[in-house]
């Protein structure tokens, strides 16, 4: 098997068009894998931020139900008045 692989490698390295096609394919695979990894990281970050916002909104709702005023809710949750309005808390 090693001999066959070596022979194939020698063939690829002698033919410029075949070598270029091989290198292009390797680059395409690398670019694809890099893009997928980046998309995965972006998705992870987006999910984390959405989860944090959801938690803050739930906390803000409970604070409102307990009678805390708007300024206290904003100060403690770091949410804006607009965020509270957009999510039906105010």
N, C-alpha and C positions, 0 to 999 in steps of 0.2 A: 504494500500500500504506500509506503514512504517513497518507493521508487517511482510509482505512478504520480504521486503528488509532485515530486521533484521534476519529473518530465513535463507535467502540465505547467508548473511554474516557469520552467525554462521557455516553454512555448509562448506563454503570455508575455514574458519579458522581452522576447525577440520581435513581436509584432506590435508596432506602435499603435495601430487602431484598436486592437484588442486590449492592450494595456490601458489606453485612454478610456475605453468603455468600462473596464474594470474599476479604474480610479474614479470615474464619474459615478458608478454605482455605489462604491464605498462612501463617497462624499454625500450622495443622496441619502443613504442609510444614516450617516452621522447627522446630517441636517434634520432628518425626520425624528431621530431619537432625541436630539437636542430640543427640538420644538415641542415634542411630547412632554419632556421633563419640565420645560418652562411652563407649559399649559397646566401641568399637574400642580406645580408650585403656586401658580396664580389661582387655581381653583381652591387649593387648600387655604390660601390667604383670604380669599373672598368668603369662603365658608366660615372661617374663624371670625372675621369681622361681622358677618351677618349674625353669628351666634352671640357675639358680645353685645351687639345692638339689641337683639331680642331679649337678652337677659336684663339689660338696662331698662328697656321698656316695661318689662314685667315688674321690675323693682319700682319704677316710677308709678305704675298703676297701683301697686300696693301702698306706696307712700301717699298717693292721693286719697285712697280709700281710708287710710289712717288719719287723714286730716292735715297732712303737712301742706304748707303753702307752696306756691309756684317757685319762689326763689330758693327754698330749701331743696325742692326736688331737682331743680336745675343744678344747684351747687353740688349736691351729693352724687347725682348720676352723670354729670358732665354732658347731659343732653341739652339741646337748644329748645327754646319755646316752639320753634317751627317743627322740630322733630316730634315733639309731644303732640302738637296739633295734627300733624300729618298721620299720626298713628292712633288718633282717636282718644288720647288720654286727656286732652283739654277740650 
